[in-house]
């Protein structure tokens, strides 16, 4: 794997940020009594030394409700009010690229009138391609960062297009921008504009994202270690080529137990009936639910869950109370993940969790046909894992994978804190892959105890990709947790989670490898009745 596409050294980065901020301040300094409108409008003439930055609009926005849906992982239907703010839009390095396509790193920056001194970079989703409203809603509980007084920036990372449109990979610079460069440049520009607008630099800087935003958070910690004080990385798309290969292996496994039409083609979704899925879920809960001290329809002790679908194989005729041997083998193979011909695990399997048979609104569970976000939707019946893995290894997008870099000595050395979260039922990116990366951090940074000094991982039972699920508590505030750790030195042992799927219930999400366990007394619906074990 090539490793020569690194950002500037941390010391150089710090000097660059400082120089640019001072340059912007010198050109745009305003008195403390200047009106917000005047200060906002003045940003239209921003000129930042060393970068081709063009502010295309700078307008004040009155306080009021959210006018558009938040980005990936944000709480749907946020009903609270957003503060009065200056909204800045701009482009960095506009140019003509391959195919005479217009490229530029576009960004949007929200500068609240009542600023709390903090800056937050909002991660993207999919292949990006559009500028999401700067809000900071991911893993922020019931109150987005902007509503708390953070200055918030978002970006398209250098290209325009549909969320899974990969046409920009034909252009070298657009590829570099998406994989590594754009977020670093936007961070520099946004911090300079923050300093120019408020007359002082941000006291603390944070990066929060899920999926692609989670990958970006990892890249920030790896390639721009001095830029941010705290990072929250959710369900990181750390190696999408391999995760898509993993989903194809699930499809192939299930196709071997599926029914065929008159032409011999697989009938999609026929491997497991609704009755079969209910049997699997009921049996899984019977085996693993109470391992955390209470039978509540949720599995918090994922590591202690040892479920084998072979126990459900029919001893006689097939019925809703048993599986055929072909079905049981298909489930076990699908959940085990793809292996090369020499037995090497190419991509991890999946946790046996309550969301694996989910088929409601959102991304279906891994056993309910969670197809890759890109690629053919036709169920495959055969797979050459060796050939597919070799192909993935040569993909240009694979160069941006964030799973192989584990040396975070510079990031942790300046006091940086890194929180991960991942839904245990995520079908697109296996939570076991994030567990593997977190454990690799321990091996590369002085052991598990040493890593816990700067990083924690939280697994969310029943949760799919960045949120959602029939039996999950997918609303939690890791933003406050990372702020308290960075600014107050309070390491987050656990965070309380709630969710619309289970009203009235709360649970602690415990830092891996611990899990929430019922104390044996008290209200079993209340997080206070649980401890981390």
Protein Blocks (a to p, Z undefined) as FASTA:
>chain_A
ZZklcccdfklmmmmmmmmmmmmmmmmgccfkbcfklmmmmmmmgccehiacddfbdcdd
dedddfbdcdehiaehiabdcdddddddddehiacdehiiacdddddddddfbaghiacd
dddehjehiacddeklgonljacfklnopacdddehhpacdfklcklmmpmklmmmmmmm
mmmmmmmmmmmmmmmmnopacfbdcdddehjlmmmmmmmmmmmmmlpmbdcdehiafblm
lmmmmmmmmmmmmmmmpccdfkopacehklpcfklmmmmmmmmmmmmmmmnopaehiafb
lmlpccdfklmpcfbdcdfkbccfklmmmmmmmmnopadfkopafbdcddddfklmgcbe
cjddfknopacfbdcfbdcfbdcfklmmmmmmmpmklmmpcklpmbfklmmmnopacddd
ddfklmklcfklmmmmmmmmmmmnopjklmmmmpccdddehiaehiacjbdcfbdcfklm
mmmmmmnopacfbacdddfklghiacdddddfbdcddehiajfkbmklpccZZ
